[in-house]
Amino acid sequence: MWKAIRIGILLFILATVAQGAWLARRDATSWKAPLIVVLYPINADGSERSEQYLARLDLERFQTMAGFMREQALVYGVPAKDPIELRLAPRVHALPPQPPPAGNMASAIWWSLSFRFWAWRHDTYTGARAQVRLFLMYHDDRRTPRLPHSTGLEKGLVGLVNVFASEEMSGTNNVVILHEMLHTLGATDKYDRASNMPLFPDGYAEPERMPRLPQHLAEIMGGRIPIGTLRADQPDGLHQVVIGRQTAREINWIAP
């Protein structure tokens, strides 16, 4: 009897959490008001270069993301004048749990729960309720020329984003940050994980272009600009990126 009661209580808690997550995502993608996106900077490698970069970091560094979302929303007739509103939280002085290697589903689920709990414990933001929380892990590009994979979780509307502590990489950083933000809203990757090549047609900014290659822009979830059959270049910033129709559909900008 008591075992049945305990199982019933657990199922009730899980159902409540699942319902809360569904309602949060539904509200986040209603686009009736600006989506509050809070950015949490972290010195990921403890380096002096990252420390100096974070000391100069301000909200203006990220505003091209708000402008990009505003311009792209106009393309799809989204009613919200400003789709997102960015906030910069005080620095977080703790490191989150790192994602497990790809392929282990049980470990991935456990990490997702652990990361969401960590994010709750280390939330430094005290303003209006955050709808999407992105923890920005800054790395010295001279120490770490290749960044670990970033992750955006739809459940919990939270992301762990690896970026460079470099002025020259600010534009590329914003592409990565926005890519992970869109993951939290339900957008899916549109590139091949093995080769990083964008997938045709949804991973192409201009799939109808003739000749198809080279492309001149990147689709945000495709991640790169397809130049040849075996070459795709990373965009320098959001001026080289668009939101494609399938991504727009996934974030509720157009009807399914």
Backbone bond lengths (Angstrom), bond angles and torsions (degrees), N, CA, C in turn:
res aa  C-N    CA-C-N  psi(-1)  N-CA   C-N-CA  omega(-1)  CA-C   N-CA-C  phi
1 M - - - 1.466 - - 1.526 111.27 -
2 W 1.366 115.49 -49.99 1.467 118.81 -178.60 1.518 111.32 -65.06
3 K 1.330 116.64 -34.58 1.465 119.71 177.06 1.522 110.43 -62.58
4 A 1.336 116.16 -42.29 1.465 120.12 179.45 1.525 110.57 -63.56
5 I 1.347 115.77 -38.65 1.465 119.91 179.36 1.530 110.32 -64.88
6 R 1.348 116.34 -44.35 1.467 119.75 -179.61 1.533 110.69 -62.68
7 I 1.321 116.67 -42.53 1.464 120.40 178.73 1.527 110.43 -63.30
8 G 1.328 115.71 -40.24 1.458 119.97 178.80 1.522 111.89 -62.74
9 I 1.351 115.97 -42.68 1.473 120.33 178.62 1.522 110.41 -63.26
10 L 1.343 117.08 -43.36 1.459 121.27 179.81 1.527 111.18 -62.27
11 L 1.322 116.45 -44.05 1.461 120.07 179.44 1.527 111.00 -63.54
12 F 1.333 116.07 -37.22 1.464 120.14 178.00 1.523 110.72 -63.93
13 I 1.352 116.46 -43.35 1.467 120.78 179.44 1.528 110.50 -62.91
14 L 1.334 116.27 -45.59 1.461 120.36 -179.78 1.523 111.15 -62.70
15 A 1.334 116.41 -41.12 1.463 120.01 179.13 1.531 110.90 -64.64
16 T 1.340 116.41 -38.89 1.459 120.93 179.08 1.527 111.14 -64.58
17 V 1.345 116.16 -43.93 1.464 120.94 178.90 1.528 110.23 -63.66
18 A 1.332 116.60 -43.75 1.458 120.56 -179.85 1.527 111.22 -63.28
19 Q 1.316 116.29 -40.86 1.460 119.72 178.58 1.525 110.86 -65.28
20 G 1.344 116.15 -40.67 1.459 120.47 178.12 1.517 111.80 -61.67
21 A 1.340 116.98 -41.75 1.467 121.29 178.82 1.523 110.90 -64.72
22 W 1.348 116.36 -41.27 1.463 120.18 179.19 1.519 111.19 -64.10
23 L 1.319 116.80 -43.25 1.468 120.42 179.76 1.524 111.12 -65.38
24 A 1.347 116.87 -39.20 1.467 120.91 -179.89 1.523 110.21 -63.32
25 R 1.331 117.14 -44.36 1.463 119.80 179.66 1.519 110.73 -68.29
26 R 1.331 117.56 -38.46 1.460 119.86 178.67 1.520 110.52 -60.52
27 D 1.341 116.49 -44.46 1.458 120.11 179.01 1.525 111.40 -66.20
28 A 1.351 116.29 -38.41 1.469 120.74 -177.52 1.516 111.77 -64.47
29 T 1.342 117.55 -32.46 1.462 120.77 -176.94 1.528 112.74 -106.23
30 S 1.319 116.40 20.66 1.464 118.87 174.62 1.528 110.53 -79.87
31 W 1.339 117.72 -27.80 1.470 125.36 177.60 1.523 112.24 58.36
32 K 1.327 115.57 29.74 1.466 119.04 176.00 1.521 111.22 -86.20
33 A 1.326 116.16 -19.08 1.461 122.73 178.87 1.521 107.49 -147.61
34 P 1.336 118.06 161.86 1.466 119.43 -179.99 1.529 112.12 -58.09
35 L 1.313 115.39 138.15 1.458 122.51 176.60 1.523 108.00 -80.39
36 I 1.331 117.33 122.90 1.468 121.19 -179.26 1.524 108.86 -81.73
37 V 1.337 116.04 112.19 1.463 122.83 -178.92 1.523 108.10 -113.19
38 V 1.324 116.19 118.09 1.468 121.16 -177.24 1.526 109.54 -106.55
39 L 1.336 115.80 132.87 1.458 123.22 -178.20 1.519 109.41 -108.19
40 Y 1.330 115.91 130.51 1.460 122.37 -176.62 1.535 109.30 -118.07
41 P 1.341 119.10 103.20 1.468 120.08 -179.20 1.523 112.89 -76.53
42 I 1.350 114.98 142.27 1.463 122.30 -179.83 1.528 109.02 -138.73
43 N 1.324 117.30 135.35 1.464 121.57 171.59 1.522 106.54 -80.37
44 A 1.341 116.35 99.04 1.463 120.82 -171.03 1.516 113.31 -73.61
45 D 1.345 117.60 -32.42 1.468 119.94 -174.15 1.523 113.57 -110.42
46 G 1.345 116.59 1.13 1.456 119.86 178.62 1.518 114.15 68.76
47 S 1.320 117.98 14.08 1.467 121.16 -175.67 1.520 111.55 -81.04
48 E 1.317 115.23 157.07 1.461 121.20 177.54 1.528 110.61 -67.62
49 R 1.325 116.44 -36.34 1.467 120.37 178.79 1.527 110.79 -62.27
50 S 1.325 117.03 -43.65 1.460 120.38 176.86 1.519 110.87 -65.44
51 E 1.319 116.40 -38.78 1.467 121.29 179.52 1.529 110.97 -61.79
52 Q 1.325 116.37 -45.23 1.463 120.16 179.71 1.528 111.47 -65.99
53 Y 1.319 115.80 -38.40 1.462 119.54 178.93 1.527 110.79 -63.68
54 L 1.320 116.86 -45.07 1.464 120.69 -178.85 1.526 111.70 -66.32
55 A 1.325 116.95 -29.55 1.469 120.18 178.59 1.530 111.20 -65.18
56 R 1.338 117.01 -25.61 1.466 121.23 -179.13 1.537 112.39 -99.56
57 L 1.308 116.66 -3.18 1.465 120.50 -172.94 1.524 111.11 -70.05
58 D 1.336 116.14 132.79 1.459 120.64 174.83 1.525 109.16 -140.07
59 L 1.306 116.13 171.45 1.462 121.80 -174.06 1.526 111.82 -64.76
60 E 1.337 116.59 -28.78 1.458 120.38 -177.86 1.529 111.49 -58.61
61 R 1.330 116.70 -30.00 1.459 121.96 -178.89 1.535 112.13 -58.78
62 F 1.328 116.90 -22.91 1.465 121.18 -173.15 1.531 113.69 -108.69
63 Q 1.314 117.18 -2.20 1.460 118.94 -170.45 1.517 114.08 -67.86
64 T 1.341 118.04 -16.94 1.465 117.87 175.34 1.532 110.72 -62.98
65 M 1.341 117.29 -25.38 1.470 119.74 177.71 1.518 110.81 -66.41
66 A 1.340 116.98 -42.24 1.456 120.55 178.67 1.527 110.34 -64.90
67 G 1.344 116.58 -41.73 1.454 120.46 178.28 1.521 112.24 -64.54
68 F 1.320 116.20 -40.56 1.464 121.28 178.22 1.528 110.62 -61.53
69 M 1.324 117.25 -47.11 1.457 120.63 -179.72 1.520 111.08 -63.96
70 R 1.317 116.61 -35.63 1.468 120.72 178.55 1.535 110.20 -64.69
71 E 1.330 116.65 -45.85 1.465 120.88 -179.16 1.523 111.57 -66.24
72 Q 1.329 116.78 -43.28 1.457 120.15 -178.38 1.526 111.37 -69.24
73 A 1.334 117.27 -34.09 1.463 120.61 178.32 1.530 110.73 -62.40
74 L 1.329 116.51 -36.26 1.464 120.27 178.75 1.527 111.12 -62.18
75 V 1.316 116.41 -35.65 1.472 121.11 179.71 1.528 110.59 -59.77
76 Y 1.339 116.31 -37.12 1.462 121.06 -175.53 1.526 113.31 -102.07
77 G 1.320 117.05 7.89 1.456 120.31 176.41 1.515 114.34 67.77
78 V 1.337 117.20 31.74 1.469 120.99 178.54 1.529 108.81 -70.44
79 P 1.340 117.80 130.85 1.470 119.90 -174.23 1.524 114.75 -67.14
80 A 1.324 118.87 -29.67 1.463 120.64 -177.01 1.522 110.10 -66.92
81 K 1.322 116.93 126.03 1.463 121.39 178.94 1.522 110.32 -64.36
82 D 1.322 116.44 -42.62 1.463 122.41 177.93 1.524 107.81 -121.64
83 P 1.330 118.61 98.96 1.467 120.79 -175.93 1.523 113.70 -61.06
84 I 1.341 117.38 -36.72 1.464 119.25 179.60 1.527 110.23 -129.37
85 E 1.311 114.46 150.88 1.468 122.29 174.15 1.525 107.14 -126.12
86 L 1.324 115.69 118.57 1.461 120.90 -174.61 1.522 111.52 -91.13
87 R 1.310 115.49 142.08 1.464 122.42 173.93 1.532 108.20 -131.61
88 L 1.314 116.57 143.57 1.463 121.54 177.44 1.520 109.00 -108.07
89 A 1.330 116.55 116.19 1.464 121.99 -179.49 1.527 110.01 -82.26
90 P 1.338 117.84 159.26 1.469 120.05 170.37 1.524 110.46 -57.85
91 R 1.313 115.39 153.95 1.461 120.19 -178.20 1.525 112.81 -57.58
92 V 1.317 114.24 147.40 1.461 120.87 173.62 1.527 107.28 -100.31
93 H 1.324 117.27 127.64 1.466 121.59 -176.66 1.524 111.17 -105.85
94 A 1.305 115.98 41.69 1.465 121.76 176.61 1.510 107.22 -145.73
95 L 1.322 116.23 152.74 1.462 120.89 -179.61 1.526 110.32 -100.16
96 P 1.316 117.23 136.62 1.468 120.47 -179.57 1.517 111.32 -77.33
97 P 1.327 117.80 162.98 1.471 120.06 171.79 1.518 109.35 -63.24
98 Q 1.326 116.46 140.56 1.455 121.14 -177.40 1.526 111.20 -87.35
99 P 1.333 116.60 143.34 1.476 119.69 179.20 1.525 111.37 -60.44
100 P 1.322 117.63 147.00 1.474 121.20 177.76 1.521 110.29 -75.30
101 P 1.324 117.77 166.75 1.465 120.16 174.52 1.519 110.91 -58.10
102 A 1.316 116.25 149.65 1.464 120.66 -178.61 1.525 110.77 -64.15
103 G 1.327 114.78 146.41 1.461 119.32 173.56 1.511 115.01 109.11
104 N 1.333 118.20 -17.74 1.462 120.58 -179.64 1.526 108.73 -101.56
105 M 1.319 116.96 99.92 1.453 121.67 -173.87 1.520 112.18 -64.19
106 A 1.340 117.46 -43.33 1.461 120.47 -178.80 1.525 110.89 -62.65
107 S 1.338 116.92 -42.72 1.460 120.82 178.96 1.525 111.26 -65.64
108 A 1.332 116.21 -36.96 1.461 120.44 179.80 1.532 110.82 -65.32
109 I 1.327 116.97 -40.91 1.463 120.64 178.95 1.523 110.04 -65.61
110 W 1.331 116.08 -44.46 1.467 119.69 179.83 1.518 110.85 -63.05
111 W 1.362 116.77 -41.30 1.465 119.35 178.77 1.527 110.70 -63.99
112 S 1.332 116.83 -41.21 1.464 119.96 179.35 1.524 111.29 -57.21
113 L 1.324 116.32 -45.23 1.467 120.30 178.81 1.518 110.97 -66.16
114 S 1.348 116.72 -42.22 1.460 121.23 -179.11 1.521 110.84 -64.48
115 F 1.329 116.83 -42.59 1.463 120.84 -179.18 1.522 111.18 -65.98
116 R 1.317 116.91 -41.89 1.459 119.39 179.54 1.528 111.19 -64.90
117 F 1.328 117.08 -37.38 1.463 120.49 176.02 1.526 109.93 -66.84
118 W 1.338 117.27 -42.95 1.468 121.30 177.55 1.529 110.06 -59.89
119 A 1.339 117.03 -44.04 1.462 121.00 -179.40 1.526 111.20 -61.27
120 W 1.304 116.51 -37.88 1.477 120.55 177.39 1.528 110.43 -66.01
121 R 1.322 117.49 -42.67 1.460 121.56 -177.72 1.527 112.44 -68.91
122 H 1.342 117.77 -30.51 1.462 120.87 -173.42 1.525 112.18 -112.26
123 D 1.318 115.65 28.75 1.468 120.07 178.15 1.528 109.38 -77.25
124 T 1.343 117.18 112.71 1.464 122.38 -176.70 1.527 112.48 -96.05
125 Y 1.308 116.98 0.32 1.458 121.00 -175.14 1.528 110.47 -89.25
126 T 1.340 116.46 134.83 1.465 120.72 -176.59 1.526 112.99 -122.95
127 G 1.328 117.38 10.92 1.460 120.31 -178.43 1.513 112.17 -86.75
128 A 1.345 115.07 -153.92 1.463 121.25 178.74 1.524 109.99 -58.60
129 R 1.305 116.70 153.80 1.459 121.89 -172.96 1.524 112.47 -53.87
130 A 1.333 115.12 122.98 1.464 120.22 176.90 1.521 109.37 -74.80
131 Q 1.324 116.42 135.57 1.466 120.19 175.43 1.523 111.06 -97.29
132 V 1.330 116.55 -38.31 1.463 121.90 174.58 1.516 108.09 -123.58
133 R 1.338 116.59 131.94 1.471 121.79 178.47 1.524 108.96 -118.05
134 L 1.335 115.87 125.05 1.456 120.97 -179.51 1.533 109.18 -121.98
135 F 1.314 116.04 118.18 1.462 121.90 179.59 1.519 108.26 -94.09
136 L 1.342 115.84 114.70 1.456 122.55 -172.25 1.526 110.03 -96.42
137 M 1.323 116.42 113.20 1.460 123.77 -177.39 1.532 109.29 -94.54
138 Y 1.337 116.16 104.65 1.466 120.53 -176.09 1.517 111.23 -89.40
139 H 1.360 114.84 132.34 1.465 122.71 -177.68 1.527 109.90 -123.98
140 D 1.323 116.24 143.00 1.463 122.62 171.36 1.523 107.68 -68.60
141 D 1.341 117.14 117.67 1.459 120.30 -176.44 1.530 112.71 -66.96
142 R 1.334 118.09 -19.72 1.464 120.35 177.51 1.524 110.93 -77.36
143 R 1.327 116.92 -27.73 1.467 121.51 176.00 1.519 111.84 -85.10
144 T 1.342 114.92 -38.94 1.465 120.87 -172.91 1.523 109.20 -127.27
145 P 1.335 117.95 81.93 1.471 119.84 -178.75 1.523 113.24 -67.97
146 R 1.334 117.14 -22.48 1.471 121.22 178.40 1.527 108.76 -121.80
147 L 1.316 116.37 119.87 1.456 120.89 -174.00 1.525 112.13 -82.02
148 P 1.341 116.32 150.89 1.472 119.51 170.87 1.530 110.31 -63.70
149 H 1.312 115.70 160.52 1.462 121.09 -179.67 1.529 110.33 -66.96
150 S 1.323 116.68 137.37 1.464 122.13 176.74 1.522 109.66 -90.22
151 T 1.338 115.64 162.83 1.464 120.51 -175.99 1.520 110.37 -141.72
152 G 1.322 116.01 132.35 1.455 121.61 172.20 1.516 109.14 -119.46
153 L 1.333 117.25 124.99 1.462 121.97 -175.58 1.518 110.84 -103.05
154 E 1.327 115.15 123.30 1.458 119.83 176.71 1.521 110.31 -67.29
155 K 1.338 116.30 -40.14 1.461 119.69 175.73 1.521 108.58 -77.73
156 G 1.303 115.75 114.89 1.451 120.37 -177.19 1.510 113.47 100.14
157 L 1.353 117.30 -13.21 1.470 121.73 179.78 1.535 110.86 48.22
158 V 1.325 115.60 54.15 1.457 121.35 -175.74 1.521 109.10 -138.99
159 G 1.340 116.70 146.18 1.450 120.34 -178.72 1.514 112.63 -137.30
160 L 1.328 114.99 152.04 1.468 123.50 174.70 1.523 105.85 -117.52
161 V 1.342 116.91 112.39 1.462 121.24 -168.98 1.527 109.89 -121.35
162 N 1.318 116.86 121.48 1.460 122.31 177.86 1.521 109.92 -92.54
163 V 1.338 115.79 125.11 1.462 121.87 -176.94 1.534 109.43 -138.91
164 F 1.341 115.08 169.27 1.459 121.12 -177.80 1.527 111.62 -95.37
165 A 1.330 115.57 141.18 1.466 121.98 173.84 1.522 107.82 -85.81
166 S 1.325 116.21 69.35 1.461 121.96 -174.07 1.518 109.72 -147.10
167 E 1.326 116.97 129.09 1.456 121.29 177.39 1.530 110.50 -59.25
168 E 1.338 116.13 -40.85 1.457 120.97 -176.94 1.540 112.27 -65.89
169 M 1.324 116.85 -22.17 1.456 120.88 -176.95 1.534 112.71 -100.01
170 S 1.320 117.82 9.13 1.468 120.41 -177.06 1.529 111.89 -59.06
171 G 1.348 116.45 -41.48 1.454 119.71 -179.32 1.513 112.23 -64.32
172 T 1.335 116.09 -45.42 1.463 120.67 177.78 1.520 110.82 -65.01
173 N 1.338 116.83 -39.48 1.469 120.61 176.78 1.522 110.94 -54.90
174 N 1.340 116.42 -44.84 1.457 119.51 -176.83 1.532 112.14 -66.01
175 V 1.327 116.77 -31.73 1.468 119.76 175.09 1.526 109.99 -63.36
176 V 1.331 116.24 -45.63 1.466 120.88 -179.13 1.531 110.63 -65.46
177 I 1.320 116.70 -43.42 1.471 120.51 -179.09 1.524 110.09 -61.25
178 L 1.336 116.54 -46.09 1.462 119.45 -178.36 1.528 111.37 -67.52
179 H 1.323 116.77 -36.45 1.464 121.20 175.66 1.531 110.47 -56.05
180 E 1.336 116.39 -46.89 1.467 119.61 -178.84 1.520 111.34 -72.02
181 M 1.330 117.78 -33.51 1.455 119.50 176.24 1.524 110.41 -60.77
182 L 1.336 116.36 -42.27 1.460 119.61 -179.99 1.530 111.70 -67.53
183 H 1.336 116.91 -29.85 1.465 119.47 173.27 1.528 110.27 -58.24
184 T 1.330 117.46 -42.13 1.468 119.89 -177.85 1.528 111.29 -64.45
185 L 1.333 116.83 -21.04 1.469 121.05 -179.03 1.521 112.66 -95.43
186 G 1.340 116.20 2.64 1.453 119.28 175.88 1.514 115.42 109.06
187 A 1.341 118.54 -1.34 1.463 120.50 178.09 1.530 109.79 -72.17
188 T 1.321 116.26 142.55 1.462 121.96 -177.84 1.524 110.59 -106.55
189 D 1.342 115.65 155.34 1.463 120.81 174.92 1.529 109.80 -63.71
190 K 1.327 115.15 144.47 1.462 121.33 179.88 1.531 109.75 -129.86
191 Y 1.319 114.69 43.51 1.458 120.96 175.43 1.522 108.53 -141.38
192 D 1.326 115.50 160.07 1.460 121.70 178.91 1.525 109.09 -80.50
193 R 1.339 117.49 123.12 1.456 121.23 -175.86 1.535 112.44 -63.19
194 A 1.309 117.57 -31.45 1.461 120.58 -176.66 1.523 112.37 -74.15
195 S 1.327 116.90 -38.54 1.470 121.18 -174.43 1.520 114.30 -110.33
196 N 1.351 117.38 -12.60 1.469 123.29 -173.59 1.526 112.80 65.36
197 M 1.321 117.75 12.92 1.460 121.03 178.62 1.530 109.88 -81.77
198 P 1.350 117.78 132.62 1.467 120.31 176.00 1.523 111.27 -59.51
199 L 1.330 115.12 144.86 1.459 121.53 -178.51 1.528 110.21 -91.47
200 F 1.313 116.02 132.80 1.460 120.33 177.69 1.542 109.15 -87.01
201 P 1.324 120.07 137.34 1.459 127.01 4.89 1.525 114.84 -97.04
202 D 1.355 117.91 -19.99 1.465 120.09 -169.13 1.523 113.38 -68.60
203 G 1.342 118.05 -24.17 1.451 121.36 179.79 1.513 113.83 -88.43
204 Y 1.337 116.67 5.21 1.464 121.80 179.17 1.525 109.35 -104.06
205 A 1.326 116.02 138.79 1.463 120.40 177.81 1.526 111.03 -69.37
206 E 1.334 116.41 -36.78 1.461 121.63 -179.18 1.533 109.60 -130.13
207 P 1.330 117.62 73.49 1.468 120.08 -175.75 1.527 113.43 -63.57
208 E 1.341 117.06 -21.50 1.460 120.39 -178.38 1.531 112.13 -87.59
209 R 1.309 117.98 -3.17 1.460 122.27 -176.44 1.530 111.16 -61.94
210 M 1.350 115.99 138.23 1.468 121.40 176.98 1.524 108.60 -129.05
211 P 1.326 118.75 126.04 1.461 124.56 -6.91 1.527 111.10 -66.19
212 R 1.326 115.90 157.50 1.456 120.59 -173.48 1.530 111.95 -63.22
213 L 1.334 117.23 -38.64 1.455 122.89 -178.22 1.525 110.20 -119.94
214 P 1.335 117.05 143.06 1.469 126.23 3.21 1.525 112.05 -83.90
215 Q 1.326 116.35 151.14 1.455 122.39 169.70 1.538 108.10 -83.85
216 H 1.330 116.21 161.14 1.462 120.19 -179.62 1.524 112.87 -114.37
217 L 1.331 115.71 -6.89 1.456 121.18 -179.21 1.516 109.45 -135.53
218 A 1.326 115.87 164.12 1.465 122.13 175.45 1.522 109.42 -109.65
219 E 1.324 116.44 141.42 1.462 120.49 167.37 1.518 106.54 -80.43
220 I 1.334 117.83 135.33 1.462 121.71 -169.24 1.522 113.15 -55.62
221 M 1.334 118.73 -37.97 1.457 120.70 -178.85 1.536 111.63 -92.16
222 G 1.339 116.94 -10.52 1.456 120.92 170.00 1.521 110.47 -78.07
223 G 1.332 115.31 -30.32 1.459 121.67 168.90 1.512 116.78 86.95
224 R 1.320 118.29 -29.56 1.460 121.43 -175.12 1.528 111.25 -136.33
225 I 1.334 114.91 164.17 1.461 121.62 178.21 1.525 108.70 -93.69
226 P 1.327 119.44 112.33 1.468 120.54 179.20 1.534 110.68 -67.78
227 I 1.328 115.96 121.01 1.460 121.27 -179.30 1.526 110.34 -105.18
228 G 1.322 116.36 -44.39 1.456 122.60 177.54 1.505 109.32 -141.06
229 T 1.311 117.02 -178.00 1.465 120.21 -177.92 1.524 111.70 -64.71
230 L 1.330 118.20 -23.81 1.458 121.73 -179.05 1.519 112.31 -123.96
231 R 1.315 117.00 13.54 1.473 119.88 -178.36 1.514 110.70 -135.49
232 A 1.335 115.47 132.07 1.465 122.29 173.88 1.519 107.90 -142.07
233 D 1.329 117.21 129.09 1.465 122.18 -175.61 1.525 111.23 -98.48
234 Q 1.318 114.77 146.60 1.461 120.46 177.29 1.529 108.99 -75.81
235 P 1.324 118.81 133.14 1.469 120.05 178.38 1.531 111.13 -67.98
236 D 1.332 115.79 147.32 1.460 120.98 179.69 1.524 112.23 -76.79
237 G 1.310 116.18 -20.73 1.459 120.52 -178.27 1.512 109.87 -177.50
238 L 1.319 115.89 -177.13 1.458 120.87 -175.29 1.525 112.87 -71.84
239 H 1.342 118.20 -12.09 1.459 120.39 175.13 1.531 111.23 -68.99
240 Q 1.334 117.31 -11.66 1.459 121.99 178.46 1.533 111.94 -110.17
241 V 1.324 116.86 22.04 1.466 121.15 -172.19 1.524 110.21 -133.64
242 V 1.338 116.39 148.40 1.463 122.01 172.12 1.528 108.48 -135.72
243 I 1.327 115.94 164.28 1.464 122.79 171.06 1.521 107.17 -98.76
244 G 1.330 116.42 117.33 1.454 121.52 -179.67 1.518 112.55 -76.75
245 R 1.332 116.43 169.38 1.458 121.47 -174.35 1.529 112.31 -63.17
246 Q 1.335 117.96 -40.06 1.451 118.78 -178.67 1.527 111.04 -66.86
247 T 1.320 117.29 -40.46 1.464 120.53 176.26 1.521 110.22 -64.14
248 A 1.336 116.93 -42.18 1.465 120.74 177.36 1.523 110.79 -59.46
249 R 1.325 116.28 -38.10 1.466 120.78 178.30 1.532 110.69 -65.92
250 E 1.330 116.29 -40.97 1.465 120.58 -176.74 1.526 112.65 -67.98
251 I 1.340 117.44 -28.77 1.470 119.86 -179.79 1.531 111.59 -98.97
252 N 1.340 115.51 12.92 1.456 122.03 173.47 1.528 112.93 71.69
253 W 1.316 117.51 29.85 1.453 120.42 172.88 1.521 112.06 -84.05
254 I 1.331 115.95 -26.80 1.464 120.67 174.18 1.530 107.81 -134.16
255 A 1.299 116.92 160.10 1.460 121.56 -176.19 1.517 110.73 -67.01
256 P 1.349 117.66 146.69 1.476 121.36 177.45 1.529 111.65 -57.15
